[in-house]
Amino acid sequence: MSQKAITVGFPFSGDDIGGSHISALNLISSFDRDRITPIVFVHHPRKALSRYLDENKIDYVTIEDIDILSPQRDRRFATQSFSALRYPISMVKIIKLLRRHKIDIVHTNDGAIHTTWALPTYLAGAKLLWHHRGDPRARAVNMLAPLLAKHVVTVSRFAQPAKPLLPLEGRISVLHSPFRHPDQVPDREESRLALVRELGLPEETRFVGYFGLLNERKRPLRFVEAVHAFHRSNPDFPIAGLLFGAPEQAGPRLDLETAERARALGIADKIHLMGFRHPVAPYMCAVDILLVPAMSEPFGRTLIEAMMYGTPVVATNHGGNPEAIENDVTGFLVEPENPEAFVAPMERLLKDRNEWQRISETARTSTLAAYGIKPHVDGIVSIYQRILGKRPSDIPARAAH
């Protein structure tokens, strides 16, 4: 007799789309539907995430009448207060939603959703898998998760809660994000020349890239400053810095601040805001180097993706970056918050083709061997089984590669 599939709810706010969303959606699309039934809930339809879901033909349930409690410090106080006052109503609606869809497990993936869905999930009798992709000092993962989550998954050792209210022993796992191996790698020179034509730049221009949301943690201003530091040391070298991404919906306009910083440094002509692009592969392959100036980045998705495409990475020696890069072997790790520290590895990679080739090949071989979809899916399904008290033989995992 076949076992009943586990029904897992994946709620998302829907405002933004970034690496954490791509990771979660890769997981969702890779489940064996005979064993796991995922249901995606989107709070704010017709925005960035729902457009992405529509383009990729991923079904979802829209929920427009439930307020989200956002932990973002920069939201207006009046909006926060209004959402908090309405939260009891929102909780009742979420409980009814979970029961209507017969959700066994709620798998949350970002701060606002953790905060909004944790208590109603508990009250509805469903199990909560809290997937932490953020700062280890975040209040919610240290206070709420130990009380309400059946299990906590972090994307790196760095991201594990720093001071949990209750011990999480036996209820916490580290699973790196899922990564699909590229079916093919776009031609690098063709991709570079396509960008040269798009931007109207000289054909010999070399590109360094920033990929991800424009938020404070990822330090887009430091990216601009690193390009400036390189240009100051190499004034005749034809370089351009490309930022692929958009500011967070609830965050400051770091796109405007980034452009202003470039103007103030006198390199406005060398910095280009490219917006969110999909698919990302041609742009990852168009840049010579990925620069990651982020601080406290739990485990950067674009860092691994770039390495899989053979694009060398220079990243801060902070957060989860050292768990992904072996310095001077698969990439370079540099002093955080120091734009000048990026210059020497950039010079090595941009001026010595053999050095670029060495790092490119080592990074690609290493990441393809270490990261994939199947290990992540198997790990998550195993956790689902454990928190529902099922034996591994009850629901065997079968994932797409």
RANOR-V150524 format. One record per residue. N is the residue number from 1. RES is the residue in one letter. SS is DSSP state (H for helix, E for strand, - for the rest). NEAR is the number of other ideal C-beta (glycine too) atoms within 10 Angstrom. Layout:
<<N | RES | SS | NEAR> <N | RES | SS | NEAR>>
This chain:
<<1 | M | - | 3> <2 | S | - | 6> <3 | Q | - | 13> <4 | K | - | 12> <5 | A | - | 16> <6 | I | E | 22> <7 | T | E | 16> <8 | V | E | 24> <9 | G | E | 25> <10 | F | E | 23> <11 | P | E | 30> <12 | F | E | 25> <13 | S | - | 22> <14 | G | - | 27> <15 | D | - | 18> <16 | D | - | 23> <17 | I | - | 22> <18 | G | - | 22> <19 | G | H | 24> <20 | S | H | 21> <21 | H | H | 21> <22 | I | H | 20> <23 | S | H | 21> <24 | A | H | 22> <25 | L | H | 22> <26 | N | H | 18> <27 | L | H | 25> <28 | I | H | 21> <29 | S | H | 16> <30 | S | H | 21> <31 | F | - | 22> <32 | D | - | 15> <33 | R | - | 9> <34 | D | - | 12> <35 | R | - | 20> <36 | I | E | 24> <37 | T | E | 17> <38 | P | E | 23> <39 | I | E | 19> <40 | V | E | 20> <41 | F | E | 23> <42 | V | E | 21> <43 | H | - | 22> <44 | H | - | 18> <45 | P | - | 16> <46 | R | - | 12> <47 | K | - | 16> <48 | A | H | 17> <49 | L | H | 24> <50 | S | H | 20> <51 | R | H | 15> <52 | Y | H | 17> <53 | L | H | 21> <54 | D | H | 13> <55 | E | H | 9> <56 | N | - | 10> <57 | K | - | 7> <58 | I | - | 15> <59 | D | - | 10> <60 | Y | - | 20> <61 | V | E | 14> <62 | T | E | 14> <63 | I | - | 18> <64 | E | - | 10> <65 | D | - | 9> <66 | I | - | 20> <67 | D | - | 17> <68 | I | - | 20> <69 | L | - | 20> <70 | S | - | 20> <71 | P | - | 17> <72 | Q | - | 12> <73 | R | - | 8> <74 | D | - | 10> <75 | R | - | 14> <76 | R | - | 9> <77 | F | H | 7> <78 | A | H | 8> <79 | T | H | 12> <80 | Q | H | 15> <81 | S | H | 10> <82 | F | H | 12> <83 | S | H | 17> <84 | A | H | 12> <85 | L | H | 10> <86 | R | H | 14> <87 | Y | H | 19> <88 | P | H | 10> <89 | I | H | 12> <90 | S | H | 20> <91 | M | H | 18> <92 | V | H | 13> <93 | K | H | 16> <94 | I | H | 24> <95 | I | H | 18> <96 | K | H | 12> <97 | L | H | 20> <98 | L | H | 24> <99 | R | H | 12> <100 | R | H | 9> <101 | H | - | 15> <102 | K | - | 12> <103 | I | - | 24> <104 | D | - | 20> <105 | I | E | 22> <106 | V | E | 28> <107 | H | E | 26> <108 | T | E | 26> <109 | N | - | 22> <110 | D | - | 21> <111 | G | H | 21> <112 | A | H | 22> <113 | I | H | 24> <114 | H | H | 26> <115 | T | H | 18> <116 | T | H | 25> <117 | W | H | 29> <118 | A | H | 21> <119 | L | H | 18> <120 | P | H | 24> <121 | T | H | 28> <122 | Y | H | 18> <123 | L | H | 14> <124 | A | H | 20> <125 | G | - | 11> <126 | A | - | 23> <127 | K | E | 22> <128 | L | E | 24> <129 | L | E | 23> <130 | W | E | 29> <131 | H | E | 25> <132 | H | E | 27> <133 | R | - | 25> <134 | G | - | 20> <135 | D | - | 20> <136 | P | - | 21> <137 | R | - | 11> <138 | A | - | 19> <139 | R | H | 12> <140 | A | H | 20> <141 | V | H | 27> <142 | N | H | 19> <143 | M | H | 15> <144 | L | H | 19> <145 | A | H | 25> <146 | P | H | 18> <147 | L | H | 12> <148 | L | H | 18> <149 | A | - | 26> <150 | K | - | 19> <151 | H | E | 21> <152 | V | E | 23> <153 | V | E | 22> <154 | T | E | 25> <155 | V | - | 26> <156 | S | - | 23> <157 | R | - | 13> <158 | F | - | 20> <159 | A | - | 25> <160 | Q | - | 18> <161 | P | - | 22> <162 | A | - | 12> <163 | K | - | 9> <164 | P | - | 19> <165 | L | - | 13> <166 | L | - | 11> <167 | P | - | 9> <168 | L | - | 20> <169 | E | - | 7> <170 | G | - | 8> <171 | R | - | 19> <172 | I | E | 19> <173 | S | E | 17> <174 | V | E | 16> <175 | L | - | 20> <176 | H | - | 21> <177 | S | - | 23> <178 | P | - | 25> <179 | F | - | 22> <180 | R | - | 16> <181 | H | - | 11> <182 | P | - | 16> <183 | D | - | 6> <184 | Q | - | 6> <185 | V | - | 15> <186 | P | - | 17> <187 | D | - | 13> <188 | R | H | 18> <189 | E | H | 10> <190 | E | H | 11> <191 | S | H | 20> <192 | R | H | 20> <193 | L | H | 14> <194 | A | H | 15> <195 | L | H | 20> <196 | V | H | 18> <197 | R | H | 10> <198 | E | H | 11> <199 | L | H | 13> <200 | G | - | 6> <201 | L | - | 16> <202 | P | - | 8> <203 | E | - | 9> <204 | E | - | 8> <205 | T | - | 16> <206 | R | E | 17> <207 | F | E | 22> <208 | V | E | 23> <209 | G | E | 25> <210 | Y | E | 29> <211 | F | E | 28> <212 | G | - | 23> <213 | L | - | 21> <214 | L | E | 25> <215 | N | - | 19> <216 | E | - | 16> <217 | R | - | 14> <218 | K | - | 26> <219 | R | - | 25> <220 | P | H | 26> <221 | L | H | 18> <222 | R | H | 23> <223 | F | H | 27> <224 | V | H | 28> <225 | E | H | 21> <226 | A | H | 25> <227 | V | H | 27> <228 | H | H | 21> <229 | A | H | 19> <230 | F | H | 25> <231 | H | H | 19> <232 | R | H | 14> <233 | S | H | 13> <234 | N | - | 15> <235 | P | - | 7> <236 | D | - | 5> <237 | F | - | 15> <238 | P | - | 14> <239 | I | E | 18> <240 | A | E | 22> <241 | G | E | 25> <242 | L | E | 22> <243 | L | E | 26> <244 | F | E | 21> <245 | G | - | 25> <246 | A | - | 20> <247 | P | E | 18> <248 | E | - | 18> <249 | Q | - | 15> <250 | A | - | 19> <251 | G | - | 16> <252 | P | - | 13> <253 | R | - | 12> <254 | L | H | 22> <255 | D | H | 16> <256 | L | H | 12> <257 | E | H | 15> <258 | T | H | 21> <259 | A | H | 17> <260 | E | H | 14> <261 | R | H | 20> <262 | A | H | 24> <263 | R | H | 13> <264 | A | H | 11> <265 | L | H | 17> <266 | G | - | 11> <267 | I | - | 20> <268 | A | H | 14> <269 | D | H | 10> <270 | K | H | 21> <271 | I | E | 22> <272 | H | E | 20> <273 | L | E | 18> <274 | M | - | 17> <275 | G | - | 10> <276 | F | - | 17> <277 | R | - | 14> <278 | H | - | 13> <279 | P | - | 8> <280 | V | - | 16> <281 | A | H | 18> <282 | P | H | 17> <283 | Y | H | 23> <284 | M | H | 26> <285 | C | H | 21> <286 | A | H | 23> <287 | V | - | 26> <288 | D | - | 19> <289 | I | E | 24> <290 | L | E | 24> <291 | L | E | 27> <292 | V | E | 31> <293 | P | - | 26> <294 | A | - | 27> <295 | M | - | 16> <296 | S | - | 21> <297 | E | - | 30> <298 | P | - | 26> <299 | F | - | 25> <300 | G | - | 27> <301 | R | H | 24> <302 | T | H | 25> <303 | L | H | 26> <304 | I | H | 21> <305 | E | H | 24> <306 | A | H | 28> <307 | M | H | 29> <308 | M | H | 22> <309 | Y | - | 24> <310 | G | - | 22> <311 | T | - | 28> <312 | P | E | 28> <313 | V | E | 27> <314 | V | E | 25> <315 | A | E | 28> <316 | T | E | 25> <317 | N | - | 14> <318 | H | - | 19> <319 | G | - | 24> <320 | G | - | 24> <321 | N | H | 27> <322 | P | H | 16> <323 | E | H | 15> <324 | A | H | 26> <325 | I | - | 25> <326 | E | - | 13> <327 | N | E | 14> <328 | D | - | 13> <329 | V | - | 12> <330 | T | - | 21> <331 | G | E | 29> <332 | F | E | 23> <333 | L | E | 21> <334 | V | E | 24> <335 | E | - | 12> <336 | P | - | 18> <337 | E | - | 12> <338 | N | - | 15> <339 | P | - | 22> <340 | E | - | 15> <341 | A | H | 20> <342 | F | H | 27> <343 | V | H | 20> <344 | A | H | 14> <345 | P | H | 23> <346 | M | H | 27> <347 | E | H | 15> <348 | R | H | 17> <349 | L | H | 24> <350 | L | H | 21> <351 | K | H | 12> <352 | D | - | 11> <353 | R | H | 9> <354 | N | H | 6> <355 | E | H | 15> <356 | W | H | 18> <357 | Q | H | 13> <358 | R | H | 16> <359 | I | H | 24> <360 | S | H | 21> <361 | E | H | 13> <362 | T | H | 18> <363 | A | H | 26> <364 | R | H | 20> <365 | T | H | 13> <366 | S | H | 18> <367 | T | H | 25> <368 | L | H | 15> <369 | A | H | 8> <370 | A | H | 14> <371 | Y | - | 20> <372 | G | - | 18> <373 | I | H | 18> <374 | K | H | 14> <375 | P | H | 15> <376 | H | H | 22> <377 | V | H | 24> <378 | D | H | 15> <379 | G | H | 17> <380 | I | H | 24> <381 | V | H | 23> <382 | S | H | 16> <383 | I | H | 22> <384 | Y | H | 24> <385 | Q | H | 19> <386 | R | H | 16> <387 | I | H | 18> <388 | L | - | 14> <389 | G | - | 8> <390 | K | - | 14> <391 | R | - | 9> <392 | P | - | 11> <393 | S | - | 8> <394 | D | - | 13> <395 | I | - | 20> <396 | P | - | 13> <397 | A | - | 19> <398 | R | - | 15> <399 | A | - | 21> <400 | A | - | 12> <401 | H | - | 9>>
